[in-house]
Amino acid sequence: MRTTVMYGAGDVRVEEVPDPVLEAPTDAIVRVVRTCVCGSDLHPYRTMPASGQGTRMGHEFLGVVEDLGPAVAGLNRGDLVVASFAYQDNTCDFCREGVQTSCRHGGFFNTAQAEFVRVPQAAGTLVPLPVGEDSPLLPSLLTLADVYGTGYHAAKRAKVDPRTTVTVIGDGAVGLLAVLSARQLGAERIILMGRHKSRTKLGVEFGATDVVAERGEEGVARVRELTGGDGTHAVLEAVGYRAAYEQALGVVRAGGVISRVGVPQYDDGPIGWGLFGGNVTLTGGPAPVRAYIDELLPAVLDGTVEPGRVFDRTVGLDGVPDGYRAMDRREALKVLVRP
């Protein structure tokens, strides 16, 4: 089969590798119908040291079940399914507590930009979808694998509700879907901090009431101005750089919550008086999206929400290297891949 391999910063190739096979009785083999490039894939794309061996890429996919291990219940060959970006048994104590990304028998996908994927813990990971593989809903359904669930996780961890004012930092796919999620949870004032007009326009359509293009101290001052000097109850940080975290500290209201879902590209950051003195809560983490799929799926199926609007370019598998380049250059928001 063909798959995507990254050999270093800026070096993405599509290569032939052996087809995956069942390795455990809890496995499934899925033929990939849709996958995509994630904003988090751009971190290694910009920084990965060169390697002669390469690293396979991709963690978001939906597809058709081709084969099942004998211990997999609740699935059938031919089912169209979506997978969370982490696999899990969905039965251990951490899974039952809603932290599937810490499943005792789980892990994270990294081979999904390909024609086929082996899925460990298939019964706890794959969710059957009641549509065909030609459905126009596939882009929106694919967002359940990561970006929609991650934006929703940011809002849930921040306890967003109708009384909550919200700042979203970042106008990538996760940030825009954090806006959508905050609106779904009832927030009436949502400030989107982003400077790419085509993206922030979509953010407004998803529910943002204000857009702040300024960054750093200027951006903090603008949010404070919009909120009467107080800042917002919730700050959803969807970037992952320290500057975004410091910006979050600057715009959060006393007693508020900073919810980080951008994969952090730093190890050290301020945790002193800015957090302590303001009684600010710091939360977030890799989204246990399996905990949210059943909740979010109905509105996608009936068209109430269209999170798939974050995809603004479609390529075949051979076009994945171009997809990475387009996203890295901000020429595309999120690239959909049809193997």
C-alpha positions, 0 to 999 in steps of 0.5 A: 500500500501507499503511505506518508513518510516524513524524513525530516523538516520539509521532507514528506514522501509517499512510499510503498510499504507492506499492507497491515495485517491483524496482529492481535485478536482485538485488531481491525484493518480499515481501508481509509476513505478520508484522512487529512493533514493536522496542524500538529503535523506541522510541528515536526514538518518544521523541526524534525531532524533529518533521518534516513529511516523516516517516520510514518504520519497521520492520526485522523481517518475514517474508512471501511472495515476490511478485516476483524480480529476474533475478539472484536465485538460490535463491528462488521466487515463493510462498516464505515467507521470513524476512529478517534486519534487515540485508540483505547479499549473504552472499558478500563477505569481511565476510559470510564472516567472520560480520559481515554487518551490515558487508556491502560491499553491504548496509544496514539495513531501515527500511520493514518495518511495511508491506504490502510490502517491497523486499528488496535482495540478496535471495539473501543476505538471505531464508531460505525457511521450510518452513511455511505462512503460517498456521503457529502457528510464525510468531511464533517464526520472526519473532524470527529476524529480530532479537531472538532472533538479537540475544540469541544474538549477545550470548551468543556474543560473550561466549563463554558456555558451561557454565562461564560465569556470566551477568548479563543487563541488561534484561527487554525481548525482547532481554534475555529472549532473551539469557537463553534463548540463554545457557541454550542455550549451557550457562550454569547460573547466569543472573542477570536484572536487570529489574523488570517481574514479568511479564517476569522471570517469562518470563525464569525460564521461559527459564532465569534462575536469579536475578532482581535488581529493583534498579538502579544501585549497589543492583543491583550490590551484589545481584549481587555478593552473589549471586556471592560478591563476584566478579560474573559472567563474562559480562554481556549488556547489552540496554538501550542506556542509559549507566546500563545500561553502568555497571551492567555495569561494576559486575557483571562479574567480573575477566577477564570480558566485557561484551557490548552489544547494546542500541543505545547512546543515548550517546557517552561512557562509562567505559573507564578502570581499570574495564575495564583494571584488571580485564582486562575485554573490551568487545564486542557490536554490531548482530547479524549475525543472518543468521550465526545463522538456519541454526543457530537455525532447527531448534530453532524448527521442532521446538518445542524453543524458543519465542522467540515467547513474547515477543510479548504483543499482536497488532494489525493494521497500523492498530493499529501506533500503539497498539502503539507507545504500549503498548510505550512505556508498558510495557503490552506487551513486544513487539507483533506486527503482522499486516498 
